[in-house]
Structure formats: C-alpha cells, structure tokens
Amino acid sequence: MKSKTYKRVVFNLSLEHRELLKNQCQFLQVSVAFFVRNCVLEKLGQPIIEVKRKDLDIKNYTTQLLKIGNNLNQVAHNLNTDSKFLIADQKSVLKDIDDLKNHILEINSKL
C-alpha cells in the first residue's frame, strides 16, 4: 500500500478570518487542516470527502423548548396568583425550575 506524504503549506489570515475558520470547523466537528485541505481540493476539482454534520433534530428540540416555556409560564402564573404557597410547594416549584434549567442546558449542548 502506498503511504501518503504531506507537505506543509503556510498562509496568513486576519484574526477575524481565522476566528471564522475556527468556528466553522468546530461547527462541522473537523480539524482546521481537514477543512482547508478539502476546500482547496474542491476548488481544484478533486473529489472531496463528505463531512458528517451532527444529526440535529431541530423540530424535536423546538417542541421540547416550547414545552419548557409552557411549564415556566405555568410556574410564573402560579407564583403571581394571590394563592399562598406552603414551603413544600415553594420547594417543588424551585425544583421544577432547576429541572427545566438543566433540560435547557442539555438541549443547548446538543445544538
């Protein structure tokens, strides 16, 4: 089997363009070298490797976020009514808010 040998190519980018390149590579979950190599090869008409993106189920996440928003509205409504809460009720509401916060953070980490 023939081993591939690579030669280093150096080029300069402004800080703004470097940050843009870095962000794009993080989004695609590929290294900068891989991304640049494939961009150059694409421009040269060589076949490029398919980049796999995260499988984001945007509709599912949107639905979950809408449910969380609905739950928060219900909690806010209950807190703003004239009814008096027992300490146990307050702890339950605070636990629900903490659970919602953790769920939002979990969804955000998947995006």
All heavy atoms as an XYZ file, in Angstrom:
908
protein
N       0.842     -1.178      0.000
C       0.000      0.000      0.000
C       0.890      1.245      0.000
O       1.866      1.312      0.717
C      -0.908     -0.013      1.240
C      -1.751      1.214      1.334
S      -2.660      1.363      2.869
C      -4.045      0.342      2.519
N       0.545      2.187     -0.804
C       1.309      3.427     -0.927
C       0.951      4.369      0.218
O      -0.222      4.657      0.452
C       0.983      4.066     -2.275
C       1.801      5.280     -2.574
C       1.456      5.806     -3.954
C       2.227      7.052     -4.241
N       1.872      7.612     -5.541
N       1.956      4.818      0.961
C       1.665      5.735      2.063
C       1.607      7.165      1.537
O       2.340      7.536      0.619
C       2.714      5.611      3.163
O       3.831      6.383      2.866
N       0.747      7.938      2.126
C       0.593      9.332      1.703
C       1.600     10.188      2.445
O       1.794     10.041      3.641
C      -0.817      9.834      1.997
C      -1.880      9.165      1.185
C      -3.227      9.794      1.465
C      -4.283      9.144      0.603
N      -5.591      9.767      0.761
N       2.232     11.057      1.729
C       3.118     12.024      2.360
C       2.553     13.409      2.098
O       2.106     13.717      0.995
C       4.553     11.936      1.803
O       4.524     12.136      0.398
C       5.179     10.596      2.122
N       2.555     14.211      3.114
C       2.010     15.554      3.014
C       3.129     16.571      3.166
O       4.090     16.348      3.890
C       0.960     15.800      4.104
C      -0.280     14.955      3.963
C      -0.483     13.837      4.756
C      -1.254     15.288      3.035
C      -1.626     13.068      4.621
C      -2.394     14.525      2.896
C      -2.576     13.416      3.691
O      -3.707     12.664      3.555
N       3.000     17.659      2.496
C       3.908     18.794      2.636
C       3.141     19.950      3.248
O       1.980     20.183      2.933
C       4.475     19.234      1.272
C       5.300     18.186      0.585
C       6.599     17.990      1.329
C       7.444     16.968      0.593
N       8.696     16.709      1.243
N       3.788     20.666      4.118
C       3.158     21.775      4.830
C       2.977     22.969      3.900
O       3.863     23.313      3.122
C       4.022     22.176      6.010
C       3.482     23.362      6.795
C       4.380     23.694      7.948
N       4.269     22.675      8.962
C       3.573     22.842     10.095
N       2.991     23.978     10.335
N       3.492     21.885     10.968
N       1.811     23.604      3.986
C       1.525     24.842      3.268
C       1.137     25.871      4.318
O       0.276     25.617      5.161
C       0.367     24.651      2.253
C       0.016     25.962      1.592
C       0.724     23.596      1.235
N       1.752     27.012      4.256
C       1.505     28.066      5.244
C       0.871     29.253      4.538
O       1.293     29.640      3.449
C       2.820     28.504      5.926
C       2.562     29.611      6.936
C       3.480     27.311      6.604
N      -0.160     29.811      5.148
C      -0.770     31.023      4.623
C      -1.257     31.864      5.786
O      -1.398     31.383      6.908
C      -1.905     30.708      3.636
C      -3.060     29.960      4.234
C      -4.188     30.627      4.675
C      -3.017     28.573      4.349
C      -5.251     29.941      5.222
C      -4.076     27.881      4.895
C      -5.201     28.562      5.334
N      -1.491     33.123      5.534
C      -1.867     34.067      6.589
C      -3.341     34.425      6.485
O      -3.889     34.547      5.386
C      -1.027     35.344      6.486
C       0.442     35.053      6.687
O       0.806     34.335      7.605
N       1.276     35.590      5.816
N      -3.954     34.619      7.653
C      -5.337     35.075      7.743
C      -5.420     36.189      8.773
O      -4.650     36.210      9.734
C      -6.257     33.933      8.206
C      -6.514     32.780      7.266
C      -7.312     31.694      7.969
C      -7.263     33.244      6.035
N      -6.362     37.082      8.575
C      -6.608     38.096      9.600
C      -7.212     37.384     10.814
O      -7.689     36.254     10.718
C      -7.575     39.156      9.079
O      -8.869     38.586      8.895
N      -7.183     38.035     11.957
C      -7.755     37.437     13.167
C      -9.238     37.127     12.981
O      -9.730     36.098     13.429
C      -7.555     38.365     14.363
C      -6.117     38.522     14.851
C      -6.057     39.532     15.990
C      -5.548     37.190     15.282
N      -9.930     38.030     12.290
C     -11.363     37.844     12.048
C     -11.617     36.599     11.191
O     -12.474     35.775     11.506
C     -11.936     39.077     11.354
C     -13.405     38.981     11.041
C     -13.905     40.207     10.284
O     -13.238     41.254     10.316
O     -14.968     40.090      9.664
N     -10.819     36.447     10.112
C     -11.000     35.291      9.237
C     -10.554     33.997      9.918
O     -11.154     32.945      9.718
C     -10.235     35.480      7.932
C     -10.863     36.492      7.045
N     -10.130     37.441      6.376
C     -12.163     36.733      6.718
C     -10.942     38.211      5.680
N     -12.183     37.801      5.877
N      -9.519     34.085     10.746
C      -9.060     32.905     11.479
C     -10.151     32.425     12.448
O     -10.401     31.228     12.576
C      -7.773     33.223     12.237
C      -7.158     32.004     12.885
C      -5.786     32.361     13.477
N      -5.048     31.195     13.855
C      -5.185     30.581     15.026
N      -6.035     31.026     15.915
N      -4.462     29.518     15.312
N     -10.784     33.359     13.125
C     -11.867     33.010     14.051
C     -13.049     32.404     13.300
O     -13.666     31.439     13.755
C     -12.308     34.254     14.841
C     -13.233     33.957     15.992
C     -12.581     33.160     17.101
O     -11.354     33.192     17.261
O     -13.335     32.458     17.809
N     -13.364     32.961     12.139
C     -14.439     32.423     11.306
C     -14.125     30.986     10.887
O     -14.984     30.104     10.961
C     -14.626     33.313     10.074
C     -15.718     32.914      9.087
C     -17.087     33.022      9.732
C     -15.639     33.801      7.859
N     -12.881     30.739     10.472
C     -12.454     29.393     10.083
C     -12.543     28.432     11.263
O     -13.071     27.320     11.144
C     -11.009     29.441      9.546
C     -10.355     28.116      9.207
C     -11.093     27.424      8.076
C      -8.890     28.324      8.852
N     -12.088     28.863     12.405
C     -12.120     28.040     13.613
C     -13.564     27.689     13.999
O     -13.877     26.539     14.304
C     -11.431     28.785     14.753
C     -11.387     28.042     16.046
C     -10.684     28.892     17.097
C     -10.933     28.362     18.483
N     -10.442     29.250     19.524
N     -14.453     28.674     13.948
C     -15.855     28.441     14.298
C     -16.524     27.467     13.332
O     -17.296     26.598     13.740
C     -16.638     29.752     14.338
C     -16.244     30.619     15.503
O     -15.699     30.140     16.492
N     -16.489     31.907     15.388
N     -16.225     27.612     12.042
C     -16.804     26.725     11.034
C     -16.338     25.288     11.264
O     -17.127     24.349     11.164
C     -16.426     27.194      9.623
C     -17.063     26.393      8.514
C     -18.573     26.577      8.449
O     -19.107     27.601      8.832
N     -19.252     25.574      7.963
N     -15.072     25.122     11.586
C     -14.525     23.783     11.828
C     -15.135     23.163     13.085
O     -15.428     21.966     13.110
C     -13.011     23.835     11.946
S     -12.209     24.233     10.384
N     -15.332     23.970     14.123
C     -15.974     23.463     15.333
C     -17.402     23.039     15.045
O     -17.862     22.007     15.521
C     -15.954     24.519     16.439
C     -14.606     24.686     17.073
C     -14.587     25.787     18.116
O     -15.487     26.621     18.185
N     -13.545     25.800     18.930
N     -18.114     23.834     14.250
C     -19.492     23.508     13.901
C     -19.560     22.184     13.149
O     -20.431     21.354     13.396
C     -20.111     24.629     13.067
C     -21.493     24.308     12.565
C     -22.579     24.321     13.421
C     -21.704     23.993     11.234
C     -23.848     24.024     12.973
C     -22.967     23.691     10.760
C     -24.046     23.705     11.629
N     -18.635     21.982     12.223
C     -18.625     20.763     11.418
C     -17.939     19.598     12.127
O     -17.969     18.475     11.639
C     -17.917     21.017     10.078
C     -18.617     21.989      9.146
C     -17.734     22.293      7.947
C     -19.955     21.438      8.693
N     -17.305     19.878     13.248
C     -16.572     18.879     14.028
C     -15.453     18.238     13.220
O     -15.328     17.014     13.145
C     -17.514     17.806     14.583
C     -18.528     18.341     15.557
C     -19.417     17.259     16.109
O     -19.819     16.353     15.398
N     -19.719     17.335     17.381
N     -14.652     19.073     12.576
C     -13.487     18.613     11.818
C     -12.297     19.493     12.182
O     -12.458     20.597     12.702
C     -13.717     18.652     10.286
C     -14.839     17.716      9.878
C     -13.997     20.058      9.804
N     -11.103     19.009     11.898
C      -9.910     19.809     12.162
C      -9.784     20.903     11.097
O     -10.331     20.791     10.000
C      -8.667     18.925     12.150
O      -8.399     18.479     10.833
N      -9.013     21.925     11.446
C      -8.790     23.025     10.507
C      -8.062     22.506      9.277
O      -8.401     22.851      8.142
C      -7.998     24.169     11.187
C      -7.605     25.231     10.178
C      -8.811     24.784     12.325
N      -7.059     21.646      9.478
C      -6.302     21.095      8.349
C      -7.221     20.317      7.403
O      -7.140     20.461      6.180
C      -5.184     20.190      8.858
N      -8.091     19.503      7.961
C      -9.027     18.721      7.152
C      -9.930     19.638      6.336
O     -10.133     19.444      5.141
C      -9.865     17.814      8.062
C     -10.886     16.989      7.342
C     -10.550     15.759      6.803
C     -12.189     17.440      7.205
C     -11.494     14.991      6.136
C     -13.137     16.684      6.541
C     -12.789     15.455      6.004
N     -10.462     20.662      6.990
C     -11.383     21.584      6.338
C     -10.696     22.335      5.194
O     -11.204     22.395      4.073
C     -11.952     22.565      7.367
C     -12.952     23.533      6.804
C     -14.258     23.146      6.585
C     -12.586     24.834      6.496
C     -15.192     24.038      6.058
C     -13.498     25.736      5.974
C     -14.807     25.323      5.756
N      -9.514     22.900      5.483
C      -8.800     23.678      4.470
C      -8.391     22.770      3.312
O      -8.532     23.138      2.140
C      -7.576     24.390      5.089
C      -6.696     25.015      4.020
C      -8.030     25.448      6.090
N      -7.875     21.581      3.625
C      -7.465     20.644      2.579
C      -8.624     20.340      1.637
O      -8.486     20.368      0.414
C      -6.946     19.348      3.214
C      -6.391     18.353      2.218
C      -5.888     17.059      2.879
N      -5.033     17.301      4.024
C      -5.354     16.970      5.283
N      -6.498     16.376      5.550
N      -4.521     17.223      6.267
N      -9.794     20.071      2.202
C     -10.953     19.736      1.378
C     -11.477     20.936      0.600
O     -11.947     20.780     -0.525
C     -12.046     19.095      2.225
C     -11.721     17.660      2.528
O     -11.715     16.828      1.638
N     -11.401     17.372      3.773
N     -11.375     22.137      1.163
C     -11.782     23.338      0.418
C     -10.874     23.554     -0.790
O     -11.356     23.850     -1.892
C     -11.740     24.573      1.326
S     -13.056     24.624      2.544
N      -9.587     23.383     -0.586
C      -8.636     23.568     -1.687
C      -8.868     22.503     -2.754
O      -8.925     22.803     -3.950
C      -7.180     23.526     -1.163
C      -6.194     23.457     -2.312
C      -6.904     24.731     -0.282
N      -9.000     21.246     -2.336
C      -9.214     20.163     -3.303
C     -10.514     20.347     -4.068
O     -10.590     20.044     -5.264
C      -9.194     18.804     -2.601
C      -7.826     18.357     -2.084
C      -7.957     17.065     -1.290
C      -6.840     18.208     -3.223
N     -11.535     20.857     -3.408
C     -12.804     21.110     -4.089
C     -12.611     22.151     -5.184
O     -13.095     21.987     -6.310
C     -13.857     21.583     -3.090
C     -15.195     21.882     -3.726
C     -16.214     22.402     -2.725
O     -15.832     22.792     -1.618
O     -17.405     22.428     -3.072
N     -11.872     23.212     -4.880
C     -11.620     24.266     -5.880
C     -10.769     23.754     -7.035
O     -10.865     24.238     -8.147
C     -10.942     25.475     -5.235
C     -11.851     26.268     -4.334
C     -12.966     26.904     -5.130
C     -13.869     27.718     -4.235
N     -15.007     28.267     -4.926
N      -9.939     22.751     -6.758
C      -9.092     22.176     -7.799
C      -9.807     21.078     -8.589
O      -9.226     20.478     -9.482
C      -7.803     21.608     -7.184
C      -6.858     22.642     -6.570
C      -5.707     21.948     -5.867
C      -6.354     23.611     -7.622
N     -11.052     20.816     -8.250
C     -11.830     19.823     -8.982
C     -11.586     18.397     -8.557
O     -12.005     17.458     -9.236
N     -10.909     18.208     -7.451
C     -10.676     16.861     -6.929
C     -11.882     16.435     -6.096
O     -12.575     17.258     -5.513
C      -9.423     16.838     -6.052
C      -8.163     17.185     -6.791
C      -7.776     16.102     -7.784
O      -7.883     14.928     -7.493
N      -7.348     16.515     -8.973
N     -12.130     15.126     -6.021
C     -13.239     14.679     -5.171
C     -12.980     15.050     -3.721
O     -11.836     15.025     -3.273
C     -13.249     13.163     -5.352
C     -12.043     12.810     -6.119
C     -11.431     14.052     -6.661
N     -14.031     15.423     -3.070
C     -13.900     15.791     -1.664
C     -14.586     14.757     -0.799
O     -15.456     14.020     -1.236
C     -14.493     17.189     -1.374
C     -15.984     17.209     -1.708
C     -13.753     18.269     -2.112
C     -16.685     18.448     -1.225
N     -14.182     14.704      0.434
C     -14.760     13.770      1.398
C     -16.005     14.412      1.991
O     -16.013     15.599      2.323
C     -13.744     13.442      2.499
C     -12.531     12.747      1.873
C     -14.368     12.589      3.585
C     -11.387     12.533      2.825
N     -17.039     13.631      2.110
C     -18.293     14.107      2.703
C     -18.089     14.380      4.184
O     -17.585     13.538      4.923
C     -19.382     13.044      2.520
C     -20.755     13.487      2.944
C     -21.414     14.383      1.918
O     -21.044     14.322      0.734
O     -22.306     15.148      2.314
N     -18.443     15.566      4.632
C     -18.327     15.931      6.041
C     -19.643     15.610      6.723
O     -20.701     16.054      6.280
C     -17.986     17.434      6.196
C     -17.955     17.830      7.658
C     -16.672     17.747      5.518
N     -19.555     14.830      7.785
C     -20.772     14.469      8.522
C     -21.065     15.537      9.555
O     -20.211     15.882     10.369
C     -20.601     13.120      9.214
C     -20.442     11.971      8.250
C     -20.293     10.669      8.989
C     -20.085      9.529      8.002
N     -19.862      8.260      8.673
N     -22.268     16.059      9.503
C     -22.702     17.033     10.497
C     -23.423     16.307     11.617
O     -23.882     15.188     11.447
C     -23.641     18.060      9.879
C     -22.961     18.938      8.871
C     -23.887     20.018      8.403
N     -23.217     20.826      7.398
C     -23.726     21.909      6.902
N     -24.893     22.328      7.289
N     -23.059     22.595      6.003
N     -23.538     16.992     12.745
C     -24.302     16.423     13.847
C     -25.724     16.191     13.380
O     -26.290     16.993     12.640
C     -24.341     17.388     15.035
C     -23.104     17.448     15.843
C     -23.341     18.364     17.026
C     -22.144     18.473     17.907
N     -22.363     19.376     19.035
N     -26.299     15.101     13.837
C     -27.684     14.813     13.498
C     -28.564     15.619     14.454
O     -28.850     15.191     15.565
C     -27.966     13.312     13.624
C     -29.386     12.954     13.229
O     -30.001     13.715     12.442
O     -29.888     11.919     13.706
N     -28.963     16.796     14.008
C     -29.769     17.675     14.851
C     -31.240     17.518     14.487
O     -31.627     17.729     13.345
C     -29.349     19.133     14.662
C     -27.930     19.485     15.075
C     -27.658     20.951     14.788
C     -27.702     19.192     16.529
N     -32.005     17.143     15.459
C     -33.433     17.032     15.256
C     -34.056     18.340     15.732
O     -34.580     18.429     16.841
C     -33.978     15.831     16.028
C     -35.430     15.538     15.724
O     -36.022     16.266     14.896
O     -35.982     14.599     16.308
N     -33.968     19.367     14.892
C     -34.391     20.719     15.266
C     -35.859     20.745     15.674
O     -36.240     21.402     16.648
C     -34.139     21.709     14.112
C     -32.667     21.728     13.712
C     -34.639     23.099     14.457
C     -31.735     22.235     14.770
N     -36.707     20.016     14.957
C     -38.136     20.015     15.280
C     -38.363     19.472     16.697
O     -39.145     20.027     17.466
C     -38.901     19.190     14.250
C     -40.391     19.232     14.426
C     -41.115     18.494     13.321
C     -42.620     18.582     13.516
N     -43.346     17.876     12.478
N     -37.652     18.402     17.038
C     -37.790     17.809     18.369
C     -37.324     18.787     19.446
O     -37.991     18.966     20.468
C     -36.983     16.509     18.443
C     -37.113     15.811     19.774
O     -38.148     15.892     20.431
N     -36.074     15.129     20.168
N     -36.173     19.451     19.216
C     -35.667     20.408     20.196
C     -36.603     21.605     20.330
O     -36.833     22.109     21.427
C     -34.263     20.885     19.822
C     -33.223     19.789     19.930
C     -32.311     19.567     18.918
C     -33.156     18.972     21.048
C     -31.361     18.562     19.013
C     -32.221     17.971     21.154
C     -31.320     17.765     20.133
O     -30.390     16.785     20.236
N     -37.167     22.054     19.228
C     -38.109     23.178     19.268
C     -39.337     22.806     20.082
O     -39.804     23.586     20.916
C     -38.509     23.591     17.841
O     -37.334     23.916     17.104
C     -39.441     24.788     17.854
N     -39.846     21.603     19.861
C     -41.010     21.136     20.621
C     -40.694     21.074     22.108
O     -41.493     21.503     22.947
C     -41.449     19.745     20.115
O     -41.740     19.842     18.722
C     -42.670     19.248     20.852
N     -39.505     20.546     22.431
C     -39.116     20.456     23.841
C     -38.990     21.848     24.464
O     -39.434     22.064     25.607
C     -37.794     19.708     23.982
C     -37.907     18.226     23.711
C     -36.585     17.505     23.869
O     -35.701     17.964     24.589
N     -36.446     16.381     23.191
N     -38.408     22.785     23.728
C     -38.275     24.143     24.254
C     -39.630     24.814     24.441
O     -39.842     25.559     25.399
C     -37.384     24.982     23.341
C     -35.889     24.668     23.413
C     -35.126     25.429     22.332
C     -35.329     25.002     24.786
N     -40.573     24.554     23.527
C     -41.922     25.107     23.688
C     -42.597     24.543     24.939
O     -43.281     25.269     25.662
C     -42.762     24.813     22.440
C     -42.391     25.616     21.191
C     -43.167     25.100     19.977
C     -42.650     27.098     21.399
N     -42.406     23.252     25.191
C     -42.971     22.638     26.405
C     -42.350     23.255     27.652
O     -43.045     23.506     28.646
C     -42.740     21.125     26.390
C     -43.605     20.396     25.385
C     -43.326     18.905     25.397
C     -44.147     18.178     24.351
N     -43.867     16.734     24.334
N     -41.035     23.488     27.607
C     -40.363     24.102     28.752
C     -40.908     25.510     28.978
O     -41.178     25.908     30.115
C     -38.833     24.139     28.516
C     -38.262     22.722     28.601
C     -38.139     25.062     29.515
C     -36.821     22.608     28.148
N     -41.094     26.259     27.894
C     -41.664     27.600     28.015
C     -43.052     27.572     28.608
O     -43.406     28.397     29.457
N     -43.864     26.594     28.195
C     -45.205     26.437     28.737
C     -45.154     26.135     30.235
O     -45.907     26.715     31.029
C     -45.946     25.331     27.984
C     -47.401     25.242     28.376
O     -48.015     26.248     28.710
N     -47.947     24.047     28.349
N     -44.244     25.235     30.620
C     -44.090     24.911     32.045
C     -43.662     26.138     32.849
O     -44.170     26.373     33.944
C     -43.077     23.785     32.232
C     -43.595     22.447     31.750
O     -44.791     22.273     31.550
N     -42.694     21.505     31.549
N     -42.741     26.915     32.310
C     -42.308     28.129     33.008
C     -43.443     29.132     33.153
O     -43.583     29.784     34.194
C     -41.133     28.774     32.266
C     -39.769     28.134     32.482
C     -38.732     28.775     31.580
C     -39.343     28.257     33.930
N     -44.256     29.246     32.115
C     -45.414     30.144     32.200
C     -46.386     29.685     33.278
O     -46.945     30.505     34.010
C     -46.127     30.223     30.844
C     -45.373     31.069     29.853
O     -44.570     31.914     30.222
N     -45.624     30.824     28.572
N     -46.590     28.379     33.387
C     -47.484     27.855     34.432
C     -46.919     28.135     35.818
O     -47.653     28.521     36.737
C     -47.700     26.362     34.235
C     -48.537     26.019     33.024
C     -48.629     24.521     32.788
O     -48.120     23.723     33.553
N     -49.285     24.150     31.694
N     -45.608     27.964     35.976
C     -44.971     28.241     37.265
C     -45.108     29.721     37.604
O     -45.480     30.088     38.718
C     -43.480     27.813     37.230
C     -42.729     28.350     38.430
C     -43.354     26.301     37.160
N     -44.831     30.586     36.626
C     -44.940     32.034     36.862
C     -46.371     32.420     37.198
O     -46.607     33.236     38.096
C     -44.454     32.790     35.631
N     -47.340     31.827     36.499
C     -48.753     32.129     36.772
C     -49.108     31.745     38.206
O     -49.757     32.510     38.919
C     -49.649     31.394     35.779
C     -51.108     31.584     36.048
N     -51.756     32.770     35.769
C     -52.033     30.753     36.591
C     -53.025     32.661     36.130
N     -53.219     31.434     36.623
N     -48.666     30.549     38.621
C     -48.966     30.106     39.986
C     -48.297     30.997     41.026
O     -48.870     31.273     42.073
C     -48.530     28.655     40.186
C     -49.451     27.681     39.478
O     -50.623     27.965     39.264
N     -48.926     26.528     39.097
N     -47.089     31.446     40.749
C     -46.392     32.312     41.702
C     -47.021     33.702     41.774
O     -46.978     34.350     42.808
C     -44.913     32.435     41.320
C     -44.063     31.192     41.547
C     -42.668     31.414     40.986
C     -43.989     30.838     43.022
N     -47.614     34.160     40.675
C     -48.177     35.507     40.631
C     -49.634     35.578     41.073
O     -50.184     36.666     41.179
C     -48.041     36.080     39.218
C     -46.606     36.396     38.876
O     -45.823     36.770     39.732
N     -46.248     36.219     37.619
N     -50.270     34.450     41.315
C     -51.650     34.481     41.789
C     -51.670     34.845     43.265
O     -50.647     34.815     43.952
C     -52.347     33.115     41.584
O     -51.630     32.118     42.302
C     -52.436     32.763     40.114
N     -52.824     35.163     43.773
C     -52.951     35.562     45.178
C     -52.930     34.375     46.129
O     -52.944     34.559     47.340
C     -54.255     36.340     45.387
C     -54.184     37.714     44.734
O     -53.063     38.226     44.566
O     -55.252     38.265     44.409
N     -52.912     33.159     45.592
C     -52.903     31.990     46.469
C     -51.589     31.921     47.230
O     -50.540     32.328     46.754
C     -53.127     30.708     45.666
O     -52.085     30.544     44.739
N     -51.672     31.398     48.440
C     -50.483     31.301     49.284
C     -49.866     29.921     49.116
O     -50.567     28.913     49.087
C     -50.850     31.545     50.736
C     -51.344     32.957     50.974
C     -51.610     33.216     52.411
C     -52.093     34.644     52.569
N     -52.285     35.009     53.945
N     -48.571     29.916     49.004
C     -47.839     28.664     48.831
C     -47.299     28.201     50.177
O     -46.825     28.997     50.971
C     -46.657     28.837     47.880
C     -47.046     28.882     46.436
C     -47.076     30.075     45.755
C     -47.369     27.716     45.760
C     -47.428     30.116     44.424
C     -47.715     27.744     44.425
C     -47.744     28.948     43.755
N     -47.336     26.906     50.370
C     -46.662     26.320     51.516
C     -45.178     26.194     51.167
O     -44.787     26.239     50.001
C     -47.239     24.940     51.817
C     -48.739     24.899     52.145
C     -49.196     23.461     52.253
C     -48.999     25.633     53.445
N     -44.365     26.024     52.180
C     -42.926     25.878     51.932
C     -42.663     24.674     51.035
O     -41.809     24.725     50.146
C     -42.162     25.759     53.267
C     -42.220     27.097     54.010
C     -40.711     25.347     53.034
C     -41.583     27.086     55.365
N     -43.403     23.596     51.215
C     -43.233     22.407     50.368
C     -43.547     22.734     48.915
O     -42.863     22.263     48.003
C     -44.118     21.280     50.863
N     -44.586     23.563     48.693
C     -44.931     23.976     47.333
C     -43.810     24.821     46.725
O     -43.476     24.670     45.552
C     -46.234     24.779     47.324
C     -47.447     23.929     47.690
O     -47.397     22.708     47.464
O     -48.426     24.503     48.190
N     -43.240     25.706     47.512
C     -42.159     26.550     47.027
C     -40.949     25.708     46.639
O     -40.331     25.931     45.597
C     -41.761     27.580     48.090
C     -42.828     28.634     48.332
C     -42.486     29.546     49.492
O     -41.508     29.338     50.198
N     -43.311     30.559     49.697
N     -40.637     24.711     47.466
C     -39.506     23.830     47.154
C     -39.783     23.051     45.872
O     -38.894     22.853     45.054
C     -39.229     22.880     48.315
C     -38.590     23.557     49.497
C     -38.300     22.575     50.608
C     -37.661     23.281     51.794
N     -37.395     22.367     52.909
N     -41.014     22.631     45.701
C     -41.384     21.882     44.497
C     -41.235     22.759     43.255
O     -40.717     22.315     42.225
C     -42.824     21.374     44.620
O     -43.232     20.768     43.429
N     -41.689     24.000     43.350
C     -41.589     24.927     42.223
C     -40.123     25.203     41.906
O     -39.715     25.199     40.739
C     -42.345     26.242     42.522
C     -41.995     27.319     41.517
C     -43.844     25.998     42.532
N     -39.299     25.425     42.936
C     -37.877     25.681     42.713
C     -37.189     24.463     42.094
O     -36.328     24.605     41.228
C     -37.192     26.073     44.023
C     -37.576     27.442     44.575
C     -36.948     27.662     45.947
C     -37.164     28.541     43.618
N     -37.601     23.266     42.503
C     -37.043     22.052     41.912
C     -37.451     21.956     40.443
O     -36.629     21.609     39.588
C     -37.510     20.805     42.660
C     -36.907     19.517     42.114
C     -37.512     18.296     42.769
C     -36.998     17.012     42.185
N     -37.000     16.913     40.745
N     -38.716     22.279     40.134
C     -39.173     22.256     38.738
C     -38.384     23.247     37.886
O     -37.998     22.936     36.759
C     -40.670     22.584     38.651
C     -41.544     21.465     39.173
O     -41.043     20.327     39.313
O     -42.740     21.728     39.431
N     -38.138     24.434     38.422
C     -37.368     25.444     37.692
C     -35.950     24.942     37.460
O     -35.404     25.090     36.356
C     -37.366     26.791     38.442
C     -38.768     27.418     38.397
C     -36.325     27.756     37.864
C     -38.914     28.647     39.260
N     -35.344     24.325     38.477
C     -33.989     23.788     38.324
C     -33.955     22.669     37.282
O     -33.031     22.597     36.474
C     -33.476     23.286     39.674
C     -31.991     23.037     39.664
O     -31.245     23.905     39.149
O     -31.560     21.968     40.148
N     -34.967     21.800     37.292
C     -35.052     20.730     36.290
C     -35.174     21.312     34.886
O     -34.549     20.823     33.939
C     -36.242     19.805     36.574
C     -36.046     18.943     37.809
O     -34.894     18.823     38.283
O     -37.052     18.387     38.296
N     -35.993     22.353     34.736
C     -36.155     22.997     33.428
C     -34.847     23.623     32.960
O     -34.475     23.519     31.799
C     -37.260     24.056     33.492
C     -38.681     23.523     33.662
C     -39.647     24.673     33.917
C     -39.103     22.738     32.441
N     -34.139     24.264     33.890
C     -32.852     24.873     33.544
C     -31.868     23.805     33.051
O     -31.203     23.974     32.029
C     -32.269     25.604     34.749
C     -30.923     26.262     34.470
C     -30.296     26.814     35.724
C     -29.663     25.648     36.441
N     -28.785     25.962     37.530
N     -31.808     22.685     33.761
C     -30.903     21.601     33.357
C     -31.295     21.024     32.001
O     -30.430     20.686     31.190
C     -30.888     20.499     34.413
C     -30.214     20.942     35.689
O     -29.375     21.839     35.687
N     -30.588     20.334     36.795
N     -32.593     20.921     31.750
C     -33.059     20.398     30.468
C     -32.681     21.349     29.333
O     -32.254     20.910     28.258
C     -34.573     20.170     30.520
C     -35.094     19.346     29.398
N     -34.941     17.986     29.344
C     -35.734     19.694     28.268
C     -35.490     17.529     28.228
N     -35.973     18.546     27.561
N     -32.812     22.644     29.565
C     -32.438     23.641     28.551
C     -30.940     23.545     28.262
O     -30.514     23.584     27.110
C     -32.823     25.067     29.002
C     -34.353     25.226     28.969
C     -32.163     26.130     28.128
C     -34.842     26.495     29.624
N     -30.127     23.415     29.318
C     -28.691     23.298     29.125
C     -28.334     22.035     28.347
O     -27.438     22.046     27.504
C     -27.977     23.299     30.481
C     -28.013     24.620     31.242
C     -27.422     24.449     32.624
C     -27.285     25.703     30.474
N     -29.060     20.952     28.604
C     -28.819     19.698     27.875
C     -29.137     19.863     26.386
O     -28.368     19.451     25.522
C     -29.686     18.587     28.457
C     -29.553     17.261     27.752
C     -30.528     16.220     28.289
O     -30.900     16.313     29.468
O     -30.918     15.345     27.516
N     -30.268     20.511     26.091
C     -30.638     20.738     24.691
C     -29.623     21.653     24.031
O     -29.185     21.408     22.901
C     -32.068     21.342     24.598
C     -33.104     20.299     24.992
C     -32.353     21.848     23.183
C     -34.496     20.846     25.138
N     -29.221     22.709     24.737
C     -28.251     23.655     24.176
C     -26.928     22.966     23.868
O     -26.293     23.274     22.860
C     -28.048     24.812     25.155
C     -27.220     25.908     24.565
O     -27.363     26.243     23.400
N     -26.347     26.496     25.360
N     -26.511     22.017     24.697
C     -25.232     21.335     24.463
C     -25.282     20.458     23.224
O     -24.262     20.139     22.623
C     -24.843     20.497     25.679
O     -25.687     19.369     25.794
N     -26.490     20.045     22.804
C     -26.633     19.193     21.625
C     -26.716     20.006     20.340
O     -26.602     19.455     19.256
C     -27.883     18.323     21.758
C     -27.754     17.298     22.860
C     -29.006     16.468     23.003
C     -28.866     15.481     24.128
N     -30.082     14.700     24.320
N     -26.925     21.311     20.464
C     -27.024     22.165     19.273
C     -25.674     22.645     18.816
O     -24.734     22.702     19.434
C     -27.949     23.353     19.533
C     -29.390     22.991     19.809
C     -30.185     24.241     20.140
C     -30.019     22.342     18.598
